[in-house]
Amino acid sequence: MMIERIPMRLISIALLAVFAVGLGSGCSTNPATGKRSLTYLSWNKEIAMGLEAAPGMTAQFGGEVPDREAQMYVDEVGQRLLQGIEEGVPELPWEFTLLDSSVINAFALPGGQVYLSRGLAEKLSSEAEMAGVIGHEIGHVTARHGNQRITKQIGFNVGMGVLAIIVGASDEDSDIRKYGQIGVPALAIGGNVVLLSYGRNEELEADMLGVRYMSRAGYNPVGQRMVMEVLQAASKGGARPPEWLSTHPESGTRISRITQMLAGEYAYTQNSAEYVMNEAEYQRRMLARLNRLGPPAHGATSVGMLGSSSLWCGHCNPELAMSE
């Protein structure tokens, strides 16, 4: 095998690219997860990005449900759950919005913008279930999942760019060019699958945090398992990609994980009057009011799976996202 010398200029470019990414990132222990993680954006930058994206996201999904009391109810439950978030999470401009959309979904933007769709709210039957949805989304924010996704994507893109430069600058008959033309596209596909797996792990982590916040707020965390069962029933008959190519674990996987938590660490919350479901309250303050409204402003038949929005970055100014 011929060993080719890589020009010093290319090595310098590669080192500078890696150094630039490292310089713009910071490693710290997340107070919600207890894990050390590399994050590219500061909390202030996350807040700015979320606030910039929020108006467009709200408009895209039909605006707010035109019922002040229902909106206040969602905010009330969100504020109650916030009492259980960890010390060390900075004060954020939290907002909890009920969207006038029939899409069955919920999502969060970095910095504390949390959304619940009318379509999902109408599928629920208790305040504890709504708390499960909102608690899960709060977990995405406190765990900084959007920030981590950006950091991983930037690192992956820089690495692929460096490889492409080296392969492109090599001699046409060299082994670097020969194997690089095959390997770079293969690595791109493999890297995207790895990034998807991070997404699945983030969903399971948000489930865990949601159960934690529910129990601290006095809700029965079985409500979160019931939400997963609602999503599982709603998605039957619809085409979904295999689990290993999905950004969300299958509902059955999540139901199993939550069931394990309820039987273990959170067993004390079961069969205890201290941890409520509030079915009658939800019927009166949410379902009855939504039933009196006209059709949602935004209609669709898709079923979401609860998560940090995969769309939010597209609504942000790239300079805002990349500069400090």
N, C-alpha and C positions, 0 to 999 in steps of 0.2 A: 504493500500500500504506500502510495506517495504521500509524504508528510509535507504540507504546504505551510510556509511561514505567513502568518497573518500580519499585515502592515501595522506598525505602531499607531498610525493615525486612527485606524478602526478600533484598536484596543482603547485608545484615549476617548473616542466617542462613546464607547460602551461604558467605560468607567464614569464619565461625566453624566451620562443619562441615569445610571444607577444612583450616583451621588445626589443628583438633583431630586429624584424621587424621595430618597432617604431624608434629605434636608427639609423637604416640605411636609414630612410626616412626623408623627409623634407616637411613642409607645407609652401607654399608661394602663393602670388597672381600672376596669370599669366597675363602679360601685354597685351596679345592678346585678351583673353576672359574676363578679369576682375574678374575671379573667383579664390577663394582660392582652391588649390588642393594639395593632398599628392603625392609626387614624390620620387621614390626610387633612381633614377639615377641623377647625376649631368649633366649639359650641356656638360661638357667635356667628360663624359662617353658616352652620346648619340652620340656625334661627332665620338668618337673612334669606337663605334659599327657600325654606319652607314658606315664609311670609310672601315671598315673590311668587311662588307657584300657586298659593292657595286660591286667589280669586279665579284664575283660569280653571283650576281643577273643580271648584264649586260650580262654575258656569257650565263646564263640560258635562256634568252629571245632573243638570236640571235645576241648579240653584238649591236654596234651602227649602225644606217643606214649609208651606205657608200656614203654619200653625205655631204660634208663639209658645203655647203651653207645652207642646210636644218637644220643641227645641229646648225649652228650659228643663224638661225632664231629662233629656240626654245629657245636658251640661251638669245637672245635679248629680247624676250617677257618676259622670266622669270626675267631678270634683271630689266626690266621696272616695273614689279609688285612688286619687292622687295622695290622699293622706297616708297611704301605705308605701309610697315609693322610697327608695333608699336615700339615706344621708349621703351627700356627695354629688347627687344629681343637681345641677344648678337650677335656679328658678327659670322656668321657660314660659313663653306666652301661650299656654295651653288653650286650645279651642276645640270644642266638640260639636260637630255639625251633623244634622240629619238631612241627607240629600233627598231631593224629590225625584228619585230614580227607581225604576222597577228592577234594576240590576241587583242581584243578590250578592252583596259584597260589603266589605269594610276595608279601610286602608288608613295609613298614617303618612304624613310628610315629616322630614327631619325638623326638629325644633318644636314639635308639639301640636301640629294640626291633625286632628283625628276626625275621620269621617265614617258614618254609618248610613247605609242606604235604606230608604223606605221599603224597598223590596225585601231586604233582610229583616228589618224590624217587624214587618207584617208576618214573617214566618216564625217569629219567636213567641213564647207564651208566658214569659216571666221576666221580672227585673233582673234576676240573677243571670239569666241568659244574656241579656243586654250588657250586663256588667262583664260577662265573660268575653264578649266581643270587644268592648272598649278596653278592658284590662289587657287583652292580647295586643291591641294596637299601642297602648301605652308602653308595653314591653318592648316593642320594636323601637320606640323612640329612646327609652332609657338605656337599652342595650346598644344604641347607635348603629343599628344594622344598615341603614342607608349609607352612612359614612364609611363603614367597613367595606361595603360593596364597591363604592367609588375607589377606595384605596386599593383593593384587589384588582379592579379593572385597570387602573392606571399602571400598576406594577406589571400586569400581564401585557398590556399594550406596549409599554417601554421595552420589555424583554423581547417581544415579537419584532418590534422595530429594529432593535439591535441585531437580532439574528438575520433579518431581511437585508440589512445593510452589509453585513459580513458576507452573506451568500451572494448578494448581487455584485460585490466588488471582487470576488474570487475569480480565478481563471476558469474559462468555460469548460476545460477538460479536467478540472481538479475534482478531488473527492468531495470537497466542501460544496462545490456547485452541484455535483451529482446527487449527493444525499440530502443537501439542503432543500433542493426543489421538491423533494418528496416529504422531508421531515417538517418543514415550516408549516405547510397546510395541515398536516396531521396534528401537529402541536396546537394549532389554532382551534381545531375541532375538539381535541382533548381538553384544552384549557377552558373552553366554554362549558364543557360538561362538569369540570371541577367547580367553576363559578356557580353553576346550577346547584351543585351539591351543597355549597355554602348556603344557598338560599333555603334549601330544605332544612338544614341544621338551624338556621335562624328562625324558621317557623316553629320548630319544636321548642326552641329556647323561649320564644315569645309565648307559647302555650304555658310553659313552666312559670314564667313571670306573671302571666295573667292569673293563674291559679293562686299564686302568692298574694297578689294585690287584692283579689276577691276575698280571700280568707281574712286578710288584715282589715278589710272594710266591713266584715260581718256578713258577706254573702256566702251561700253554699256553693262551693266551686264545682259541684256536679253540673251547675248551669253551663259551664264551658264544654263539658262533654256533650250535653244536650245540643249545644250549637253545632258541634261537629256532626252529630247525628242528623240534624236538620240539613246541613250542607251535603252530607252523604246521600240523603233521600232526594234532595233537589237535583243532584248531579246524575242520578241514575238515568241511563238511556242516552246521555250525552257522550260524545267522543272525547276521550282524554288521552294524552300521550302516556307512554309507560312511565312508571314512577321515577326511574332513573333519569328521565329526560324532562321531568317536571320541576318547576321551581317550588312546588309545595308537595309535601308528603301526602299519600293517599289518606282520606279521612279515617279509614280503618286503622292505619298506623297511629294516627294522632289520638283516636279514641282509646286505643290500647295503652298508649303512654299516659294519658290522663287518668284512666282507670287505675293504673299502677300507682300513681301519685295519691289518688283518693284512698286507696287501700293501705298506703304506707305513711308517708310524711303527713298527709292531711286527713288521716282517718278520724281524728278528733272532731272534724267539721261535720261528719255524717251523723244523722239521727240526733242532732243537737238543735234546740230551738234558738240558739244564739246566732246561727248561720241561716239566713233567710232566703226564700225564693221570691216572695212578693208577687204571686200570680195575679191576685185581685187588683193590686196597685197598677200593674202593667196593663191589665185589661182596661182599667178606667182611664189612666193617664196617657196611654199610647194607642192601643188598638181601637178603642172606641172613637178616639179623635181622628185617627187616620181613616177610619171607615166612613166618616162624614165628608171627607175631601173628594175632589174629582180625581180622575186618572193622573198618574205621575207625569210630570213635564218631560221626563226622559224615560223612554221605554226601551227595553231590551229583553232578551231571553237567556242571556249568558249567566252562568253561575260562577261567582268568584270564590276564593278559598281563604280569605282573610290574610292580609299581609301588608308589608310596607309597599307603597305603590311602586310598580315598575315603570310608571309613566312620569313621575315627578321631575326627573332630571331633564327631560325634554322641554319642560316649561321654564327652565332656569337659564339665566345668562351664563354662557360658558366662562366668561371672564370672572364672574362672581364665584363660580364653582372652583376655578383653578388658581385664583390669586389669593394672597393672604393679606 
